[in-house]
Amino acid sequence: MIAYLDGLQITDLPGRSGTTVAELLDEVRRRVQKAGRLLLGIRVDGDDVLADQLENVLPRAAAEYRRLDFVSAEPRALAIDILNQAREAFSITRRVRESIADRITAGQTADAMADLAQCFSIWSQTNDAVAKTATLLGIELESIEASGRAAGEWISEITTRLRDLKKTLESGDLVLLADILRFELTETLEAWDDVMAALTRRIEGLASVAA
């Protein structure tokens, strides 16, 4: 068995006959944390080990595999990458929002609802991305200003807006739903993008200080 961390062979892993993948994982995690990085995942013989596979893989002897690859990342770089991906997906919802409203008004409900469901999914993932990256780096959202207000205030308003939008959808009031999508979400979505941009700048600032 040969072990690698971020593509570089690990030549000094302590081991014995019967050492399990879990034991090697713990040792690599300690090294990664000591270096100020996060352990993201593991591959065995070229295949990613998914969450539901860990229970089967970790207790097995490491020698059963030809190659173990451990993947880590620097927290700030990881957070910026997460936010960039979130903003890219989020930009799609901003572009299609009015199209969804137009299709609802035109009676093309099924098609519009499919896209709206995708928007809800992206908005939920975006909210998670902001919360998790801030938590990861110990950043208080109240300390970040976006569009003239604290980011935390915008997050609360965004949550309320989406809750109201979902209630309107569930009520079946398609006229009101189209109006909310077309008019009332404009400022909220713009502010949401500003929150992600401001958080990214704060994290980039942390990276500069650390450097």
RAWOWO-V410769 format. One record per pair of residues at least 6 apart in sequence whose C-alpha atoms are under 6 Angstrom apart, sorted by the first residue. I is the first residue (numbers start at 1). J is the second residue. D is the distance in whole Angstrom. If there is no record, write none. Layout:
BEGIN
i: [I I]
j: [J J]
d: [D D]
END
This chain:
BEGIN
i: [1 1 1 1 2 3 3 3 3 3 4 4 5 5 5 6 18 19 20 20 20 20 21 21 22 37 37 38 38 39 40 40 41 41 42 42 42 43 43 43 44 44 45 79 80 86 93 98 100 101 101 103 141 141 142 142 142 144 144 145 146 146 147 151]
j: [63 65 66 67 67 9 10 67 68 69 10 69 69 70 71 71 61 61 59 60 61 62 58 62 58 73 74 72 73 72 71 72 70 71 49 69 70 49 68 69 67 68 67 133 200 126 119 182 112 178 181 112 151 152 150 151 152 150 151 151 194 195 191 195]
d: [5 6 5 5 5 6 6 6 5 6 5 5 6 5 6 5 5 6 6 5 4 5 5 5 5 6 5 5 5 4 6 5 6 5 6 6 5 5 6 5 6 5 5 5 6 5 6 5 5 4 6 6 5 5 5 6 5 6 5 6 6 5 6 6]
END
